Amino acid sequence: MQRSRRRWLSVAAAIGLAVGIAVPGAQAQQPIKVGMSMPQTGPLGAGGKAALVALQMWVEDVNAKGGLLGRKVEFIAYDDQTNPALTPAIYTKLLDIDKVDLLIAPYGTVPTAAIMPLVKQRGLLLMGNFSFQVNRTVKHDMWFNNSPWNNAASWFDGFFIAGQKVGAKTIAFLAADQEFAQNLANGAKELAQKAGLKTVYEQNYPPTTVDFSSMIRAIRAAKPDLVFVCSYPNDSVAIVRAVNEIGVGESVKLFGGGMVGLQFTPNMVSLGSLLNGIVNYNSYVPGIKYPGIEEFLQRYAKKAVEAKVDPLGFYLPPYNYAIGQMLEQAVTATKSLDHKVLADYLRKNEMQTVVGPIRYGPDGEWANARVVQAQFRGIVDKDQEQFRQPGKQVVLYPEQYKTGEVLAPFEKVRK
């Protein structure tokens, strides 16, 4: 313990921002080091800390089985503070000072985009972590994302299909002026155009925005049929509260789409009944059956209480555990840590994970996307346990997991 503490302190001093998590290696052999940065503070910090619990679970599980290639696994994670300016230096340190064997990307598009040139230049395997289209221009052939989407259509086909079912003709867009949200919004606009929807309102807002009342009033005045929102966690909460205070008008049939943060338990509990009627993307909701997912979530819930993180962990944790599972399968099958060998295996084989089978396309994104669009219904205030129940988020899409039809108009369902 003393040795681990000295190492942690030296790392923190060197970076000035790091939090390290390590599992002691075997005495006879050097451990296999897996390194990453993860937001543990800043806007994505809550999600990042929950994801770390899942990754630590995988490290414990794989080490209980004897590690990889007969060597224990050591996991090193630094806090990038949700700041893309910090990630290049962190990953340089992981490679040049910590000498890690394998890399996992930080959670999120913007922090990951900042390190893509580095990993491509060095010819390194990088396991992605819930980012969107960061490889679109870099075109790195050793990139493999863990998120259940690929292009914009995979995110939002379900939203626009539901919109067509309720007869929508017009749409309003509200999006954070930030790369991730803009990429999503641009993709959604293309889908709206293909669907023949007329845009009656469009507003990008600075990421520092806290008051959305004027934008909600403007949306109400525009009288759209659909309101499509691309927002980050803090924005999403503020927008939902503004909608509750002001209302969006009787014309709106569907509201939501791309709101990050409504998947996190603390936000869901805090908003409670204000969520009713919102149609939004998700990665997993109770009732979806994947081999091992329920057992994983039960184990995670116990760890989450100790770590004081998201107690349900539906959004990020299973997919971070899946990163470990995929690395484990690739290393075990190839008996190698060579990045090119591992990348070739990941590219050619279907991985079995707690979020179902994953097969990759040529761009390192899922060949078969599985993004859920679900509508919040019957939510009451101050009840965390309700979100463990199937039916509180009714799956509208994809078809194989569908549990109900969309209800509209939004204001009627909300109330």
TORKEMAR-373533 format. One record per residue (C-alpha): residue in one letter; x, y, z. Coordinates in pm, 1 decimal. Last residue first. Example, Ala and Ser with C-alpha at 12.3 -4.5 7.8 and 13.67 -1.06 7.14 Angstrom:
% residues 2
residu_px_py_pz
S_1367.0_-106.0_714.0
A_1230.0_-450.0_780.0
This chain:
% residues 415
residu_px_py_pz
K_-4897.9_1650.5_-1780.9
R_-4604.5_1555.2_-2002.5
V_-4822.2_1335.8_-2224.0
K_-5055.9_1624.4_-2298.3
E_-4770.7_1870.7_-2347.9
F_-4592.1_1633.2_-2586.4
P_-4876.3_1557.6_-2823.2
A_-4833.0_1260.5_-2845.7
L_-4766.3_900.2_-2737.9
V_-4513.6_682.5_-2921.4
E_-4591.2_314.2_-2955.9
G_-4472.9_44.8_-2715.8
T_-4210.0_-208.8_-2607.6
K_-3972.6_-208.5_-2904.9
Y_-3650.9_-408.7_-2858.1
Q_-3637.5_-573.1_-3203.4
E_-3788.0_-261.8_-3366.2
P_-3515.7_-24.3_-3266.3
Y_-3687.9_197.5_-3155.1
L_-3990.2_306.0_-2952.5
V_-3869.7_168.6_-2619.8
V_-4090.0_282.7_-2331.4
Q_-3878.6_430.9_-2053.5
K_-4073.7_376.8_-1732.4
G_-4188.6_52.0_-1889.6
P_-3926.6_-185.5_-1749.0
Q_-3855.5_-108.8_-1384.2
R_-3512.5_-8.2_-1255.0
F_-3610.8_356.7_-1302.5
Q_-3880.5_325.5_-1036.9
E_-3610.5_262.8_-775.8
Q_-3496.4_624.1_-775.4
D_-3824.0_771.4_-657.7
K_-3826.0_1141.1_-570.6
D_-4094.9_1251.0_-817.2
V_-4307.8_1024.8_-1032.4
I_-4242.1_898.2_-1384.3
G_-4540.3_745.1_-1563.1
R_-4380.1_773.8_-1903.8
F_-4037.3_862.7_-2045.0
Q_-4018.4_784.4_-2416.9
A_-3738.2_572.9_-2559.4
Q_-3507.6_584.9_-2860.9
V_-3244.7_312.0_-2830.1
V_-2922.2_306.1_-3028.7
R_-2827.9_-40.4_-3158.3
A_-2590.2_8.3_-3451.6
N_-2484.3_-285.4_-3667.1
A_-2134.6_-242.6_-3815.1
W_-2032.1_-65.4_-3496.8
E_-1765.7_197.7_-3554.8
G_-1400.1_127.9_-3635.2
D_-1423.9_284.8_-3982.2
P_-1414.7_-51.6_-4164.3
G_-1720.4_-178.8_-3973.8
Y_-1696.9_-353.2_-3639.6
R_-1889.9_-643.9_-3492.9
I_-2024.1_-628.2_-3138.7
P_-2238.2_-897.7_-2978.6
G_-2449.0_-793.8_-2678.7
V_-2403.7_-521.9_-2421.1
V_-2248.6_-766.3_-2170.8
T_-1996.3_-857.1_-2440.3
Q_-1917.5_-1110.7_-2714.4
M_-1688.4_-970.0_-2984.5
E_-1742.5_-1054.3_-3352.1
N_-1417.4_-1103.7_-3537.2
K_-1236.2_-947.2_-3832.8
R_-1168.8_-590.2_-3722.0
L_-1100.1_-682.0_-3360.9
Y_-846.3_-943.4_-3473.3
D_-669.7_-703.6_-3710.1
A_-656.3_-440.1_-3437.7
L_-499.7_-688.4_-3196.3
V_-229.7_-785.7_-3445.8
K_-158.0_-422.6_-3528.3
H_-137.6_-331.0_-3160.6
D_105.2_-608.5_-3069.4
L_3.2_-726.2_-2723.5
S_-16.8_-1089.2_-2834.9
K_-162.4_-1428.9_-2749.1
T_-392.4_-1372.5_-3049.1
A_-707.8_-1516.5_-2891.3
T_-629.1_-1407.9_-2537.2
V_-529.3_-1054.7_-2637.2
A_-839.4_-1007.7_-2855.8
Q_-1082.1_-1156.5_-2603.5
E_-940.9_-955.5_-2313.1
L_-942.3_-632.8_-2512.5
M_-1305.4_-695.5_-2604.1
Q_-1405.3_-774.5_-2245.3
G_-1228.4_-465.9_-2116.6
I_-1412.1_-244.0_-2361.8
A_-1736.6_-422.8_-2265.7
Y_-1692.3_-309.1_-1905.3
N_-1693.2_42.5_-2045.6
Y_-2014.6_-29.8_-2232.6
P_-2182.8_-168.5_-1923.5
P_-2075.7_136.4_-1718.7
L_-2184.6_414.7_-1957.9
Y_-2564.3_435.4_-1966.9
F_-2732.5_192.3_-1728.7
G_-2529.5_278.2_-1419.0
L_-2805.5_236.7_-1161.8
P_-2632.2_385.1_-856.4
D_-2448.9_666.3_-1042.2
V_-2143.4_715.0_-818.4
K_-2080.9_704.8_-443.6
A_-1788.7_460.6_-474.6
E_-1927.6_223.0_-209.9
V_-2282.4_252.2_-343.2
A_-2154.7_209.8_-699.1
K_-1977.8_-115.9_-614.0
K_-2304.9_-273.6_-498.0
A_-2488.8_-145.9_-805.6
Y_-2213.1_-278.0_-1034.7
R_-2267.0_-635.8_-919.5
Q_-2639.6_-613.9_-991.5
L_-2569.3_-436.9_-1321.3
F_-2331.4_-713.1_-1431.5
E_-2580.1_-986.8_-1346.1
E_-2846.3_-803.5_-1546.6
I_-2619.2_-755.5_-1848.0
G_-2488.4_-1112.9_-1863.9
P_-2636.4_-1205.4_-2201.6
Y_-2828.0_-901.3_-2330.3
K_-3200.7_-859.6_-2272.5
I_-3355.5_-513.8_-2293.8
G_-3615.9_-481.0_-2018.9
P_-3443.6_-204.9_-1827.9
V_-3302.6_66.0_-2057.8
Y_-2976.0_62.3_-2250.1
S_-2785.3_298.2_-2479.3
N_-3027.7_588.6_-2475.2
Y_-3177.6_842.7_-2712.1
N_-3465.0_1067.0_-2610.9
V_-3841.5_1105.7_-2632.6
I_-3965.8_1331.0_-2352.5
G_-4325.7_1268.2_-2248.6
N_-4262.5_1258.3_-1875.0
L_-3922.2_1389.1_-1773.1
L_-4061.9_1661.6_-1546.8
S_-4206.0_1379.7_-1332.8
G_-3865.1_1316.0_-1175.6
L_-3612.8_1586.6_-1261.7
S_-3381.5_1515.3_-967.9
V_-3423.4_1138.7_-993.8
M_-3345.6_1139.2_-1365.8
N_-3050.5_1373.5_-1316.1
P_-2901.4_1161.8_-1036.8
T_-2960.5_844.0_-1243.8
F_-2781.3_955.0_-1560.8
Q_-2959.1_883.2_-1891.3
L_-3111.9_1231.9_-1908.9
G_-2754.4_1358.4_-1919.3
V_-2702.9_1384.6_-2294.6
M_-3008.9_1518.8_-2478.2
G_-3012.8_1404.9_-2841.3
G_-3377.0_1349.9_-2935.0
G_-3602.5_1553.4_-2708.0
F_-3957.1_1682.7_-2769.1
L_-4231.6_1523.6_-2976.9
K_-4579.6_1648.7_-3078.8
V_-4527.8_2018.9_-3026.6
S_-4825.6_2225.2_-3148.5
E_-4978.3_2261.6_-2800.9
G_-4708.7_2494.8_-2674.9
V_-4352.9_2461.9_-2549.2
G_-4420.2_2511.6_-2180.3
I_-4281.4_2793.5_-1967.3
E_-4188.6_2647.8_-1627.9
N_-4171.1_2282.6_-1731.0
V_-3983.7_2365.9_-2050.3
A_-3735.7_2571.1_-1848.8
R_-3678.8_2276.1_-1614.6
V_-3616.8_2042.9_-1907.9
I_-3372.3_2292.7_-2059.1
A_-3179.0_2333.2_-1732.6
V_-3142.1_1956.2_-1692.2
S_-3027.8_1914.1_-2052.6
D_-2781.4_2201.8_-2026.6
N_-2610.0_2045.3_-1724.7
P_-2584.2_1708.9_-1902.6
Y_-2481.3_1826.8_-2254.5
S_-2732.5_1918.9_-2524.0
C_-2861.3_1833.1_-2871.2
V_-3236.0_1913.7_-2874.9
F_-3491.6_1836.6_-3147.1
V_-3833.2_1994.8_-3108.4
L_-4097.6_1845.8_-3337.6
D_-4431.0_1988.5_-3453.6
P_-4301.2_2343.8_-3445.0
K_-4503.2_2642.7_-3319.7
A_-4241.3_2918.2_-3378.3
A_-4369.8_3110.8_-3074.8
R_-4312.3_2813.1_-2847.1
I_-3960.6_2774.6_-2979.4
A_-3895.6_3142.2_-2908.3
R_-4029.9_3103.1_-2554.4
I_-3802.7_2802.5_-2501.7
M_-3508.2_3004.7_-2629.6
S_-3584.1_3297.2_-2397.4
S_-3613.3_3063.9_-2096.3
F_-3286.0_2881.6_-2159.3
D_-3085.2_3031.5_-1872.3
V_-2760.1_2847.9_-1787.7
T_-2554.7_2898.9_-2104.9
T_-2182.7_2818.0_-2066.9
P_-2181.9_2583.4_-2367.7
P_-2281.8_2878.2_-2590.4
Y_-2619.5_2832.5_-2767.6
N_-2703.6_2726.6_-3122.2
Q_-3056.3_2813.8_-3235.1
E_-3280.0_2695.4_-3518.7
Y_-3651.7_2758.6_-3558.2
V_-3907.1_2683.9_-3830.7
T_-3720.7_2401.0_-4006.4
K_-3952.7_2232.9_-4258.3
L_-3961.4_1853.8_-4245.9
G_-3945.3_1659.1_-4572.1
A_-3809.1_1341.3_-4410.3
K_-3485.6_1377.6_-4605.7
Q_-3452.0_1730.8_-4467.9
A_-3509.6_1609.8_-4114.1
L_-3244.7_1339.3_-4158.7
E_-2995.4_1595.6_-4282.4
K_-3081.3_1822.3_-3990.9
A_-3024.5_1532.6_-3750.0
G_-2674.8_1479.5_-3886.4
N_-2595.4_1846.8_-3844.2
A_-2734.9_1839.0_-3490.8
L_-2523.3_1540.3_-3392.8
N_-2202.9_1693.0_-3524.8
Q_-2297.7_2021.5_-3361.4
A_-2355.7_1857.6_-3024.9
F_-2016.3_1686.6_-3029.6
E_-1826.8_1988.0_-3162.2
Q_-1970.8_2256.2_-2934.7
D_-2227.4_2531.1_-2987.9
A_-2492.9_2346.5_-2789.1
A_-2802.4_2267.9_-2991.9
L_-3168.6_2368.6_-3025.0
F_-3347.1_2271.1_-3346.0
A_-3713.9_2328.3_-3429.7
I_-3916.5_2104.8_-3664.5
T_-4212.4_2115.5_-3903.1
K_-4435.1_1858.2_-4077.4
A_-4504.2_1599.9_-3804.1
G_-4780.3_1346.1_-3865.9
V_-4761.0_1144.5_-3543.8
K_-4609.3_841.0_-3717.7
Q_-4364.2_1064.5_-3903.5
G_-4228.1_1195.6_-3576.4
A_-4183.0_841.2_-3443.0
I_-3976.9_759.5_-3752.9
F_-3786.3_1082.6_-3693.6
F_-3692.8_990.8_-3337.4
G_-3606.7_630.4_-3425.5
D_-3381.4_733.5_-3712.1
F_-3197.6_947.7_-3459.5
W_-2879.7_786.3_-3342.7
S_-2818.7_534.8_-3621.9
A_-2901.8_803.7_-3878.2
A_-2631.0_1023.6_-3731.3
N_-2362.5_765.7_-3807.3
N_-2213.6_475.6_-3608.8
W_-2399.7_406.3_-3286.5
P_-2378.0_153.9_-3002.6
S_-2069.1_308.1_-2840.1
N_-1756.2_101.1_-2779.6
N_-1547.3_257.9_-3057.0
F_-1261.4_74.6_-3226.7
W_-970.9_273.4_-3378.4
M_-672.3_97.4_-3537.5
D_-742.1_199.4_-3899.2
H_-722.3_572.7_-3822.3
K_-935.2_770.6_-4066.0
V_-848.1_1112.5_-3919.7
T_-1145.3_1280.9_-4091.2
R_-1433.3_1064.5_-3971.1
N_-1243.3_912.9_-3682.1
V_-1395.4_1140.2_-3418.3
Q_-1741.9_1053.2_-3553.5
F_-1913.9_1039.7_-3214.3
S_-1752.4_946.8_-2886.1
F_-1878.9_696.2_-2633.8
N_-1540.7_548.9_-2536.5
G_-1307.6_445.0_-2815.6
M_-1051.4_166.6_-2785.2
L_-727.3_293.9_-2934.7
L_-468.1_73.4_-3106.4
L_-150.5_267.2_-3177.4
G_35.3_360.2_-3494.5
R_233.7_643.0_-3337.6
Q_101.5_905.3_-3579.7
K_-250.3_760.6_-3551.2
V_-241.4_771.3_-3173.2
L_-124.5_1132.7_-3166.3
P_-361.8_1257.8_-3438.4
M_-658.5_1107.0_-3247.6
I_-566.2_1265.5_-2912.8
A_-769.4_1588.2_-2932.5
A_-1069.6_1412.0_-3085.6
T_-1098.2_1203.9_-2768.8
P_-1148.6_1498.2_-2532.1
V_-1414.6_1642.0_-2770.2
T_-1607.2_1322.7_-2837.0
G_-1662.0_1185.2_-2488.9
Y_-1524.7_940.5_-2237.7
P_-1147.2_922.6_-2261.8
A_-992.2_669.4_-2500.5
I_-857.3_333.8_-2382.0
L_-493.4_248.1_-2446.2
L_-290.3_-71.3_-2415.0
D_68.5_-149.8_-2314.0
V_132.2_148.9_-2090.9
K_484.5_285.7_-2060.7
D_402.7_508.2_-1761.2
I_653.4_766.9_-1879.9
D_635.6_775.5_-2260.4
L_296.7_624.5_-2335.0
L_86.8_734.3_-2037.8
K_270.3_1066.2_-2034.2
T_187.4_1132.6_-2398.8
Y_-170.6_1030.9_-2323.6
I_-195.3_1287.4_-2044.6
A_-32.7_1562.2_-2251.8
P_-275.7_1505.8_-2541.0
T_-574.9_1491.4_-2300.5
L_-532.9_1823.9_-2122.8
A_-661.8_2070.9_-2384.4
P_-966.4_1847.6_-2434.3
N_-1094.7_1942.5_-2086.4
T_-1357.2_1714.6_-1933.2
Q_-1141.7_1736.4_-1614.9
D_-885.1_1504.6_-1777.4
D_-865.1_1295.2_-1459.2
Y_-604.1_1023.7_-1495.8
A_-658.0_646.7_-1514.2
I_-401.1_366.5_-1476.0
F_-510.6_1.1_-1472.2
E_-262.3_-275.2_-1394.9
V_-340.5_-620.0_-1535.6
K_-172.5_-929.4_-1394.7
R_37.6_-1142.9_-1625.7
G_-29.0_-1499.4_-1744.5
L_-103.0_-1381.7_-2097.4
L_-376.2_-1161.6_-1951.0
G_-466.9_-1184.3_-1583.1
G_-497.7_-1503.8_-1382.5
K_-875.6_-1544.5_-1373.3
A_-905.6_-1320.4_-1066.8
N_-696.6_-1068.9_-1261.1
V_-959.5_-1061.1_-1536.4
D_-1239.8_-1000.5_-1289.1
E_-1058.4_-732.5_-1088.6
V_-962.5_-547.5_-1405.3
W_-1319.5_-579.7_-1536.7
M_-1460.3_-436.9_-1214.8
Q_-1212.7_-149.2_-1235.8
L_-1349.4_-70.7_-1581.0
A_-1702.8_-66.7_-1442.2
V_-1609.9_163.7_-1154.0
L_-1429.4_390.3_-1398.7
A_-1750.3_431.0_-1601.3
A_-1929.6_562.9_-1293.0
K_-1653.1_818.6_-1239.3
G_-1675.2_929.1_-1601.8
G_-2050.5_976.8_-1592.2
A_-2027.2_1207.1_-1293.6
G_-1726.5_1390.6_-1437.9
L_-1880.5_1476.5_-1776.1
P_-1941.9_1845.6_-1699.5
G_-1613.9_1891.5_-1505.8
T_-1453.1_1640.6_-1271.2
Q_-1377.7_1270.4_-1306.4
P_-1332.3_1292.0_-1681.2
M_-1135.6_983.0_-1783.6
S_-780.8_956.4_-1911.6
M_-652.3_618.3_-2016.4
G_-404.3_341.5_-1947.4
V_-388.3_-38.1_-1950.6
K_-61.5_-177.4_-1816.0
I_21.9_-545.7_-1844.9
P_199.0_-626.4_-1522.7
Q_572.0_-697.9_-1500.4
Q_637.3_-1056.0_-1406.3
A_729.5_-1248.6_-1090.6
Q_561.5_-1022.2_-838.3
A_232.5_-991.7_-1023.8
G_90.4_-646.2_-1063.4
P_-91.5_-430.9_-809.7
V_-429.0_-298.8_-937.6
A_-408.6_71.1_-1001.9
I_-637.8_372.9_-1007.0
G_-466.9_705.2_-1052.8
V_-620.0_1051.0_-1014.2
A_-435.3_1313.7_-1207.2
L_-444.0_1689.3_-1227.9
G_-96.7_1821.2_-1154.8
I_55.0_1582.9_-1405.8
A_389.5_1514.0_-1242.8
A_266.9_1574.7_-889.8
A_-27.6_1342.0_-936.8
V_199.0_1072.5_-1075.8
S_443.5_1106.8_-785.5
L_160.4_1092.5_-535.9
W_10.6_781.9_-692.9
R_348.5_604.8_-694.3
R_409.3_685.9_-330.5
R_59.8_555.8_-241.9
S_112.9_233.1_-433.1
R_446.2_173.7_-255.1
Q_282.9_239.2_82.1
M_0.0_0.0_0.0
